[in-house]
Amino acid sequence: MELLGLHHVSILTGKAEKNYDFFTNVLGMRLVKKTVNQDNPQSYHLFYADAEGTPGTEVTYFDIPGLGRTYPGTTDISTVSLRVPTTESLHYWKQRFEELEIDHDEMTNQAGRNALAFRDYEGTRLMLVADDGEKGVRAGVPWKREDIEENHAIIGLGPVTLTVAEAKLTADILTNVMGFRHVRSYDSMEVYATGEGGSGAEVHIVEEPGVPKARLGRGGVHHVAFRVPNEQEYRYWLERLKQARIPHSGEVERYYFKAIYFREPNGILFELSTDTPGFATDEPKETMGEKLALPPFLEPRRAEIEANLRPLDI
């Protein structure tokens, strides 16, 4: 039983309106679900993805107004990358970032792929990586927008980079428990892959001993989730973590997927999430994200929840 790749990453924002503007109007991703944090229904939870809300293309944000800044360090998901088709696409995005005055670096190489690092309005450390015909986990379906050329659109999640104090501890969990394999070393980075491999199925580890732990705030990455194809294999992973004596959340019903949460030994929060049933389970695919969606176990509280949510002009 293999994890298929990355499922989603979840990040914190102090200003959902600007966050929405950045991910939809700057990056051209689709808001596929406007819902609430199920653990705190007074807070919005926004899901951005490809045109169809495909697992492996999702970046989600918890809205926490007034949140302080992030202080980078160890125990940190230090970079989230997004896939684009080609190196030519990186040139396209660099020009777009310059025109829109988006903070970005020069193009570089990230573990063997051409890449372009940039930041959103809250300092989230993001990176575009070029597929350039590489084989591996399938990309998503571009969300069509008139102002973004479809052949350069974002098509899913690329690797996440973990900055940790002791790389071996994280590597042991990835390889001995989660079934990842070491595929290469690149400068000070170790690269691990699962499933079909490729950009959408990699974790990159950077070791920085002696560096203080990160302090999570706006723009900081809360957790990274990995893809479990279905409920049958989800049961396998519940038992797998139990046998490995890894403390975990147990079964968590998120309605759009089932989840299991646990911390790897350096303290980074991991999640295992099913591909099924998906975001179109409670709204037509054509209109996903247009209205406030609540899972069935919160629907009876809709009036109360809507009354306690701040107005969100998006």
C-alpha positions in Angstrom: 0.0 0.0 0.0 1.5 3.3 -1.1 0.7 6.9 -0.5 0.0 8.4 -3.9 1.7 11.8 -3.2 0.8 15.1 -1.7 -2.9 15.8 -1.0 -2.9 19.3 0.3 -1.1 21.9 2.4 -2.8 24.1 5.0 -1.6 27.6 5.8 -2.6 30.4 8.1 -3.8 33.8 6.9 -4.7 36.9 8.8 -6.7 38.4 6.0 -8.8 36.1 3.9 -9.8 38.8 1.4 -6.2 39.5 0.3 -5.5 35.8 0.4 -8.4 35.2 -2.0 -7.2 38.0 -4.3 -3.7 36.6 -4.4 -4.6 32.9 -5.1 -7.4 33.6 -7.6 -6.5 36.9 -9.3 -2.7 36.6 -9.2 -2.1 32.9 -9.3 -5.2 31.9 -11.2 -6.2 29.0 -8.9 -9.9 28.2 -8.3 -11.6 28.6 -5.0 -13.3 25.2 -4.8 -14.6 25.3 -1.3 -15.6 28.1 1.0 -16.3 26.5 4.4 -15.3 26.8 8.0 -12.6 25.3 10.2 -14.4 22.3 11.5 -12.5 22.6 14.8 -13.4 26.3 15.1 -16.5 27.1 13.1 -16.2 30.8 13.8 -13.2 30.8 11.4 -13.3 30.4 7.6 -11.4 27.6 5.8 -10.7 28.3 2.1 -9.6 25.7 -0.4 -7.8 26.6 -3.7 -7.1 24.0 -6.3 -7.3 23.2 -10.0 -10.5 23.4 -12.1 -11.9 20.2 -10.6 -10.6 20.2 -7.0 -8.3 17.3 -7.7 -6.5 15.8 -4.7 -2.8 16.8 -5.0 -3.6 20.4 -6.3 -5.0 21.9 -3.1 -3.7 24.8 -1.0 -6.0 25.6 2.0 -6.0 28.6 4.3 -7.4 29.0 7.8 -8.5 32.6 8.3 -7.4 34.0 11.7 -7.7 37.9 11.7 -5.1 39.7 13.7 -2.6 36.8 13.5 1.0 37.8 14.1 3.9 37.1 11.7 5.7 33.8 11.2 9.3 33.5 12.4 11.1 30.8 10.3 13.2 28.1 11.9 13.2 24.4 12.3 10.2 22.2 12.8 8.9 24.1 9.8 7.3 23.4 6.4 9.6 26.0 5.0 8.6 26.0 1.3 5.4 25.0 -0.6 5.8 24.6 -4.3 3.3 24.7 -7.2 3.7 22.9 -10.5 3.7 24.6 -13.9 4.2 22.8 -17.2 7.6 24.1 -18.5 10.6 26.3 -17.9 9.0 28.7 -20.4 6.1 28.9 -17.9 8.5 30.2 -15.3 9.6 33.0 -17.6 5.9 33.8 -18.1 5.3 33.9 -14.3 8.4 36.0 -13.6 7.1 38.6 -16.1 3.6 38.5 -14.5 5.1 38.9 -11.0 7.1 41.9 -12.2 4.0 43.5 -13.7 1.9 42.9 -10.6 4.8 43.8 -8.2 4.8 40.4 -6.5 7.9 39.8 -4.4 10.0 37.1 -6.1 13.5 35.9 -6.7 15.5 35.1 -9.8 15.0 31.7 -11.4 17.1 28.9 -9.9 17.4 25.2 -9.6 15.5 23.3 -6.9 16.7 19.7 -6.4 17.2 19.3 -10.1 14.2 21.3 -11.4 14.0 24.8 -12.7 12.1 26.9 -10.1 11.0 30.4 -9.2 10.6 31.4 -5.6 8.1 34.1 -4.6 6.0 35.3 -1.6 2.4 36.3 -1.2 1.2 39.4 0.7 1.8 37.7 4.1 5.2 36.2 3.3 4.2 32.6 2.6 7.3 31.0 1.1 6.1 29.7 -2.2 7.9 28.4 -5.3 6.9 27.5 -8.9 8.6 24.4 -10.3 8.6 23.3 -13.9 7.5 19.8 -14.9 9.4 19.9 -18.2 7.9 16.6 -19.3 9.0 14.7 -16.1 7.1 11.5 -15.5 5.4 11.0 -12.2 2.1 11.6 -10.4 -0.5 13.2 -12.8 -1.0 16.9 -12.8 -4.3 18.7 -12.4 -6.6 20.5 -14.8 -5.9 24.2 -15.3 -8.6 26.7 -14.2 -9.3 28.7 -17.3 -9.0 32.5 -16.9 -8.8 35.1 -19.7 -5.8 36.8 -18.1 -3.6 33.7 -17.7 -2.3 31.6 -20.6 -3.7 28.1 -20.1 -0.4 26.4 -21.2 1.4 28.2 -18.3 -1.3 27.8 -15.6 -0.6 26.2 -12.2 -1.4 22.5 -12.3 -0.9 21.2 -8.8 1.3 20.9 -5.8 5.0 20.3 -6.2 7.4 19.3 -3.4 7.2 20.6 0.1 10.5 21.4 1.9 10.8 20.5 5.6 13.5 22.3 7.7 14.3 20.2 10.7 16.9 19.9 13.5 17.6 16.2 12.9 17.0 15.0 9.4 17.4 11.3 10.2 14.4 11.3 12.5 12.1 12.6 9.8 13.6 10.4 7.1 13.1 7.3 9.3 9.3 8.0 9.5 9.0 8.7 5.8 10.9 5.5 4.7 10.2 3.0 7.5 6.6 3.9 8.3 5.2 5.9 5.3 6.8 3.9 2.5 8.8 6.8 0.9 12.1 6.1 -0.8 15.2 8.2 -1.0 15.7 9.3 -4.6 18.6 11.8 -4.5 20.6 14.3 -2.6 21.0 17.9 -3.9 23.4 20.3 -2.1 22.2 20.2 1.5 18.8 18.7 0.7 17.6 15.1 0.8 14.8 14.1 -1.6 12.2 11.4 -0.8 9.4 10.3 -3.0 6.3 8.1 -2.9 3.9 6.5 -5.4 4.7 7.3 -9.0 7.2 9.9 -7.8 7.8 13.2 -9.6 7.1 16.7 -8.4 3.7 16.0 -6.9 5.0 13.2 -4.7 8.1 14.5 -3.1 9.3 15.7 0.3 12.6 17.6 0.6 14.4 17.7 3.9 16.9 20.3 5.0 18.8 19.9 8.3 19.6 22.9 10.3 20.9 21.8 13.8 21.0 24.4 16.5 18.5 26.7 14.8 15.5 27.7 17.0 12.0 26.3 16.2 9.8 28.3 13.9 7.0 30.3 15.4 3.9 29.9 13.3 1.8 32.9 12.3 0.3 34.4 9.2 1.8 32.9 6.1 3.1 29.9 8.0 2.3 26.4 7.0 0.2 24.5 9.5 0.5 21.0 8.1 1.0 18.9 5.0 -1.3 16.0 3.9 -0.6 12.9 1.9 -2.9 11.1 -0.5 -4.6 7.8 0.5 -6.7 6.6 -2.5 -9.7 5.2 -0.6 -11.3 4.2 2.7 -10.0 0.6 2.5 -6.4 1.8 2.4 -7.2 4.5 5.0 -8.0 1.6 7.4 -4.6 0.1 6.6 -2.9 3.3 7.6 -4.8 3.6 10.9 -3.5 0.1 11.8 0.0 0.9 10.4 0.4 3.9 12.7 -0.9 1.9 15.6 1.5 -1.0 15.0 4.4 1.6 14.8 3.2 3.0 18.1 2.9 6.5 16.7 0.4 8.7 18.6 -2.2 10.0 16.2 -5.7 11.5 16.0 -7.6 8.4 15.2 -10.2 8.6 12.5 -11.3 12.2 11.7 -14.3 12.7 9.4 -13.8 15.9 7.3 -16.7 14.9 5.0 -14.8 15.8 1.8 -12.2 13.3 2.9 -11.2 11.3 5.9 -8.1 12.3 7.8 -5.5 11.0 10.3 -3.1 13.5 12.0 0.2 12.8 13.6 3.5 14.6 14.3 6.8 13.2 13.0 9.6 13.2 15.5 10.8 16.7 14.7 7.3 18.0 15.5 5.9 18.8 12.0 2.2 17.9 11.6 1.5 15.3 9.0 -2.0 14.3 7.7 -3.1 11.3 5.7 -6.2 12.1 3.7 -8.4 10.1 1.4 -9.0 11.1 -2.2 -12.6 10.3 -1.8 -15.4 11.5 -1.8 -14.1 14.9 -2.9 -15.4 18.5 -3.0 -18.3 17.9 -5.5 -20.1 15.7 -3.0 -22.3 18.6 -1.7 -22.2 21.1 -4.6 -22.2 20.8 -8.4 -18.7 20.9 -9.7 -19.6 23.9 -11.9 -20.4 26.1 -8.9 -18.0 24.8 -6.2 -16.8 27.5 -3.9 -19.5 30.1 -4.6 -21.4 29.7 -1.4 -20.7 28.8 2.2 -20.6 25.0 2.3 -21.0 23.1 5.6 -20.6 19.4 6.2 -23.8 17.6 7.3 -22.7 17.5 10.9 -22.5 21.3 11.0 -25.5 22.0 8.8 -28.0 22.1 11.7 -25.9 24.9 13.2 -25.8 27.0 9.9 -27.8 30.0 11.3 -25.5 30.1 14.4 -22.3 29.7 12.4 -23.3 32.3 9.8 -24.2 34.7 12.6 -20.8 34.3 14.2 -18.7 34.5 11.0 -17.4 37.9 10.0 -18.6 39.1 6.6 -16.3 37.9 3.9 -16.3 40.1 0.7 -14.9 37.7 -1.9 
